[in-house]
Amino acid sequence: MLTRPLGSGPSAGSPLAYARGSEFEGTQNMSTPRGDFEIPVKEEFSLSEDGKILTIRTARSTPRGENTSKQVFAKQ
C-alpha cells in the first residue's frame, strides 16, 4: 500500500491510501474548535498524452457539503 500526504488545513498530512490506477481514496482527519472530523477524500490524477499537463481533481465530503477542486500543472 502506498500512502502520500494529503491536502492542507489544521491537520494536513493524513495518509491517503493508493486505490487503483490514477485514483486515490482516503480520509483526512481535521481538528477544529467545533470538534474532530474525518472527511472522505477522492483524488484523480491524469496526464496529457504528450506528458506536459498534469490534472488533479479532488472531491471532499464535508459537514458543509461536497467540495470539489481542479488543479492543472503545465511542464515548463
ZICOR-V966555 format. One record per residue. N is the residue number from 0. RES is the residue in one small letter. PHI is phi in whole degrees, 0 to 359 (* if undefined). Layout:
BEGIN
N & RES & PHI
N & RES & PHI
END
This chain:
BEGIN
0 & m & *
1 & l & 264
2 & t & 229
3 & r & 214
4 & p & 297
5 & l & 236
6 & g & 59
7 & s & 221
8 & g & 118
9 & p & 303
10 & s & 235
11 & a & 298
12 & g & 104
13 & s & 298
14 & p & 289
15 & l & 242
16 & a & 276
17 & y & 291
18 & a & 258
19 & r & 194
20 & g & 48
21 & s & 252
22 & e & 244
23 & f & 237
24 & e & 227
25 & g & 184
26 & t & 229
27 & q & 243
28 & n & 267
29 & m & 231
30 & s & 248
31 & t & 229
32 & p & 301
33 & r & 269
34 & g & 127
35 & d & 265
36 & f & 228
37 & e & 244
38 & i & 251
39 & p & 295
40 & v & 227
41 & k & 229
42 & e & 236
43 & e & 236
44 & f & 252
45 & s & 221
46 & l & 240
47 & s & 297
48 & e & 301
49 & d & 276
50 & g & 76
51 & k & 259
52 & i & 235
53 & l & 254
54 & t & 243
55 & i & 238
56 & r & 253
57 & t & 235
58 & a & 231
59 & r & 235
60 & s & 258
61 & t & 253
62 & p & 301
63 & r & 264
64 & g & 118
65 & e & 283
66 & n & 234
67 & t & 236
68 & s & 213
69 & k & 224
70 & q & 241
71 & v & 235
72 & f & 240
73 & a & 252
74 & k & 287
75 & q & 258
END
